[in-house]
């Protein structure tokens, strides 16, 4: 797994994969759950990741913190689908 989102931005593979997936009706997005963690002064929700592949939705079970953690995983999944084309 790539440690930061900057790795995806530098080589643009993540965004190329995202564009290809969106064109082929594959979307990956975060879904907030009612479980909180503290992020400085305020609380934030954990997220699950949901994959919508041509109308068939699959909700993941792993919890991710909002920010680079969930963004990296989403881009990693986009690249996974892009590489399987």
WOPE-V427838 format. One record per backbone hydrogen bond with DSSP energy under -0.5 kcal/mol. NH is the residue of the N-H (numbers start at 0). CO is the residue of the C=O. If there is no record, write none. Layout:
NH_CO, NH_CO
//
This chain:
6_3, 7_4, 8_4, 9_5, 10_6, 11_7, 13_7, 15_11, 16_12, 17_13, 18_14, 19_15, 20_16, 21_17, 22_18, 23_19, 24_21, 25_20, 26_51, 28_49, 30_47, 32_45, 34_32, 36_43, 38_41, 40_38, 41_38, 43_36, 45_34, 46_63, 47_30, 49_28, 50_57, 51_26, 52_50, 52_55, 53_24, 53_51, 55_52, 56_54, 57_50, 59_48, 59_57, 63_46, 69_64, 70_66, 71_67, 72_68, 73_69, 74_70, 75_71, 76_72, 77_73, 78_74, 79_75, 80_76, 81_77, 82_78, 83_79, 84_81
//
